[in-house]
Structures are given as C-alpha cells and as structure tokens.
Amino acid sequence: MREFEEGDRVRVDIPDVTDPDNEQYHGEHGTVLAFIEDDAEAVTGREQDSILFRVELDNDETADFRRRDLRPPLE
C-alpha cells in the first residue's frame, strides 16, 4: 500500500541543500498524477524506492519523485 494515491496533494521535501533538486523543488506543492515502477530496489534494498510518484506541481510543471521526497501538504 502506498502512503499517497493518485489525486492526493503532496509537498516536496528535499532538505539536503547539496541535492541538485533542492533549489528547484523543495517546498513545492502538487498533485500525484501517476506511479511509475522501476528497479531501484535492486540498488537500494528498499522496496519503496521502486516507485516514482509523478507529480503535477502548482506551477504546472510535472516531475517525478521518490517517496522519501514527499510529505503531506502544508495547510
């Protein structure tokens, strides 16, 4: 079971300032559009890493994130 489902509002949380996506995405909000499965679990050993969440951000940009980069939205 996924914590977020299609249609859920989410907030991108990438607090590591050395992460290349921090400046562009940290703190952005959006809506989960879809899930994309890959084989990242084979590298990380964590099942949850094998799912990318495709998110349409409030600025109309679409980006893919791992579960570790998403949180519930700020109200």
N, C-alpha and C positions, 0 to 999 in steps of 0.2 A: 504494500500500500504506500502511496506517495503522500507526503505531507501537503503538497499543493496539487490541485487538479486544474484542468483546462477551465478558463474563465476566472480563476482566482486572482485577486490583486496581490502583488508582491512588491517588496522593496529590495533593491540590490545592495548588498552589504559586503564590500571589499575593503576592509580597513587597512590592509597592508599597503602602505604608500609606495613600496617598491614593485608592486604588481602593476604590469602595464595597463590593466583595465581600471585601476583605481580612479584616476583622474576623470576618465570619461564616464564611468558608470556608477561609482559609489554614491549612494543616497538617492538614486533614481527610482521611480515607481513605475509599475506597468502591470499588464495582464498576461497571464500564461495563455499562450495560443496552442501549444502542442508539445509533445515529448519526442525526443529522438534518442534511440538506444545505440550505444557503441560498445567497444570492448575495453574501455578504460579500467574496468575492474581487474583485468588481467595484469595491469601495470601497478595499480594502487592497492589491490587486495580488498577494496571496499565495494560492495555490491551497489551502493547508492551512487557511486561515481560513473556507472554505466548509463546514466540517464542525463541527457541535456534537456533543460527547460527552455523552449523558445518563448521569448517574452516580447510583447509589443510595448515599448516604453511610452510614457505620456507624450514624448516629443515625436511620436510616430515612427521612431527607429525600431527595428527588430534586431534582437541579439540573443545569443544562446548562453546559458549559464548552468553551472553545476549546482546541486542542492546546497552545497556549503556556502554559496554566494548569495542565497536568497533568504529573506526573512518575511514575516507578516508585515503588511504596510503600517506606516505611522498614521494614526488617525488625525 
